[in-house]
Amino acid sequence: MHLAPDARDTERVLIYGPPGSGKSSAARALVEDGQRVVIIDTEGAYRRMLKGLDLDNVTIHDLQDEVAARGSDEHEVILELLTEAIDEIHAEDDPLAAWLVIDSFTPTWEWCQASYISRVHGDDDVNYFLARRAEMERAQKMGNPLDGNHDWTYINKMYAQLYNRLLRWPGHALITAEGVQLDDRDGREVQKDYGHVGWKPRGQKRLGHIPSTVLLSSRRAGGRWVYDTVKDRERDELTGVEVDREVGGFVGVYLVNIAGWEDTQNADADVDADAGDGDVVDLVAAARARALGKG
């Protein structure tokens, strides 16, 4: 298991990319490393993907199962799940060390729109857009059916509710998103942020501004997964670096080599060597205490 060099320095990571580029493998790497992980699974994939692994430190919330059980829409349910997960993790021994994974974050933007339309206009989003589009065609108007009024203001406020709730998580966070290639319709700000990698995360346009670290995950010839840094906080950048599972995947390639995370067994080998035969040394606790300046 690996730990951050400073227990108060939390990771906020977005990994995005096209389908099959290894985004979800980052969460698997955390589980394999023995991290405490809480997963909000919006795609119903994790129980199968983590089959055969030790899940004692893993909590999986299947969003669609929760929607069916609670009878609310996706936007309301994910807000509830985040609130409950935050309250529950604060009751544990080491909430700063816990990881929250949301895979994928992309549909949350569409859920905000659908929830707003249902509440304000009393219809589902598909029927609403079809009806509004027909009205616009009859009036010979172009554009988005939600343009020209205050709808977007409140939809964005609903989205802000979600990521503000996410930022209340006390430990580390990993979110994933689909990636789409840039084209001529993308504005200057998007080109400035993502032009050097040619891909942007799909979803609300400010999604990439939420986390401290943004990585593009892509698939190269031979099925290799590679990372490219889009932005990071004064850290070394990754450029076409292979995500090698032999060195721990995301944990080894990014957390250890870039973020400076330490292997608790290696970091405390000297403590273990000095211990008497009858001593029981909790290596993880010792490393956390040192990181917090208590040891």
N, C-alpha and C positions, 0 to 999 in steps of 0.2 A: 504493500500500500504506500502511496505517496502523499505528502502533505505540502501545503504552500509554505514558503520560507517565512512569511509573516502571516499569522492566523487572521489578522485584521484586514488583509488585502484580498478581497473577494473577486473572483472571476465572473465576468459577464460576457459570454461568448455567443455569437451568432455564426452558425455554419450553414451556408446555402449553396445550392448547385442544382444541376439537372437530375432527373431520376436516375437511380443506379450509381450515383457518384460517391456513395459511402457516408452520407450525412448521419444516418442513424447508427453507424458503426462507432461513432464517438461515444454515444451513450453506453453501448455495449462495452467499450473499453473501460469506462468508469466502473461499471458493474464488475468486470473481470479484475479490476485493480482493488476491489474491496471497498470502494467508496459507499457512503450512505447516499442513496439516490431515490428521489421521488419523481416519478414519471407521469406526466399528463399526456396520454397517448390519444391524439386526435385522429389517428388512421387505423387503429385496431391491429397493430402489427407486433407489439412488443412481447406478448405472451409466447408467441411462436418464435420470435427472434431470440429470446433469452432462454428458450427451452434447454434444459440440461445444465444451466448455471446455478450456482448458489445464490438464492434470492433472499437470504435472511435480512440483508440490509437494503432491500429494494421494496418500494411501494409503487404499484402500478394502478393508475386511474384510467380506465377505458372510457373516453368521453361519451361515445355513443351509448354505452351501457348506462352511464349516469344520466344522460338525457332521457332515455326510456324510463328509468326508475323514478326520476324527479318530475317529469312532465313539464319541464321548462325548455326554452330554446337554448341553443348552444352558447350564445353569448352570456346568458344568465348563469348557466351551469359552470362554465369555465371560471367566471368570477367567484362563484361559490366554492369551487374546488380550490382555487388559489387561497382564498381566505381560510378555509379549513386546514389546508396544508401548512400555511404559515403558523396558525395557532398550534397545530400538532407538533411541528418541528421545534417551536420555542420550548415545548415541554420536555424535549430530549436533552441528553447530557451535553452535546456539542453541536448546537445549531449552526455555528459558523462554518463547520466543516461539511455540512450537507449540500448536496447538489439537487437543484430543481431542473428537470428536463421537460421542455414542451416541444413535442415533435408531432406534427409540424405547426408552426405559428402562422403560416400563410393563410389558412381559411378563416382566421379570426377577423380579418378585415371584411370579408363577405358576410360573416355572421353578424357583425355590427350593423351592416346595411339591412340585412334581412330582419333583424330584431327591431330596428327603427321603423321600417316600413310596416311591419306587423302591428306595432303599438300605435303608430300615428295614423296610418292609412287603412288599417284593418284588413290587410290582405297579405298573401305571401309575396315574396319578392319577384317571382317569375310572373305571376298574374299581373302584379302592379306594373312591371316594366313593359309587358306586352300591351296592356291597356293604354298606358301613357304613350308608348311608341305609336300606337294606332292613332291616338289623338294628334300627335305631332305630325304624322304623315298627312292627316286630313288638313291640318293647318299649314302644311308645307314648311315645317320647322325642322331644324337639324340640331344635333347635340345629345347630351345625356338627359334622360327624363328627370333626373334630380337636379340638373343645373338650373340656375336662375331663381332659386329660392334659398331659404335658410337650412335646408335639409343637411347639407354637407357639414355645416357648423356643428350640428348636434351629433351627427354620425362620428365626426372626429373627436368630439368630447367623449362619446361612448368608448371609442378606441383608446383614448387617453386613460379612461378608467382602468382598462385592462393592463396597460403597461405600467401605470402607476402602482397597481396592485402587485405586479411582477417585481417591481423595484423594492417592495417591502420585504421580499425574501431575504432572510438574514445571512444566508451562505452564498454558495456559488450557483450560477445559472447558465444553462446551455439551452439555446433555442435553435431550431432548424427552420429552414424555409426553402421553398422551391426557387430555382433560378431561371431567369429568362434572359436571352441575349438582347443587348442594346440595339436600337434601330434609330432611324432619323426622327422618329416622333418623340424621343426622349429629350427633355429640356437640358439647359446648360448645367443646372445643379446636379442632375443625375449623371451627365457625362463627366462632370468634374469628379464626382465621388467614385464612379465605377468604370470610367473610360479605359483605365489602364489594365483592367482585367476582362472587359467586354461583356460582363454579365452583371445583372442586378437582382436583388431578392424580390420575389413576387409578393405583393401585398401593399399595404399602405406605404406611401412614398417615403415616410420618415422612419420606417422600420430599422434601417441600418444605423440610425442615430441613437437608438436606445442602448445597445451594448457597447462596452469598451473595446471589444475585440471582434472583428468581422473577418471571417475566412471564407474564401471560395473553395469548394471541394469539387473537383472534376475528375473525369475518367479518361485516361490516356491509352495509347496503344498497348495491347497486351493485358487490358483490364486493370492497369495500375491506377490507384486513387492518389491524387496529389492535392496539396494545399497551396494556395496563394494568399498572402495577406492583403486584405483590402484596407484595413486600418487597424492600428494597435496603439497602445499607450507607451510610447518611447521604448519599444522593444525591438529586437532584431526581427526582420521580416522574412517570411517564407516565400520562396519563388519556385514553384514547380517541385516542391519537396514531396517525395513519396511517403504515403502513410503506411508505413511498414508495421504489420501486426506483430512481427517478431520483436519489435522494440516497444510494444504496448500501444500501437496505433496512436490515437489522439493523445493519450496520456504521455507516451514517450516522445512523440514528435513535437507536440506543442507544450504541454504542461511541464515536462522535464527540461527539454532542450531550449525552449523560449522563455517560459514563465519561471523557470528555476525551481520547480517543485523537487522535493527530496524523497528518496526512498527511506522509509522509517527504519528499516532493518540496517541499511548501510550507515545512515546518519547516527544511529545509536549503537553501532557495533562496539565502540569503546566502553559504553556504559555496560553493555552485556558482558564484555570480557572481564570487567572488574567486579562483577557481581559474584557473591559467594554461592556455594552449591545450594544453600537453602533459600536464596533470595529469588523472588519472583519479580521480574522487571517488566513493567508495562511499557513497551517501546513507543506505542502510539501516544500514550498519555505524556511520556517524557518529552517527545518531540513537540507536542502541542504546548506544553508548559514553557519550553524554551522559546517557541515562536511568539508566545504571548509575553515574554519577558519575565516569567515567573520561575524559571529554573536556571 
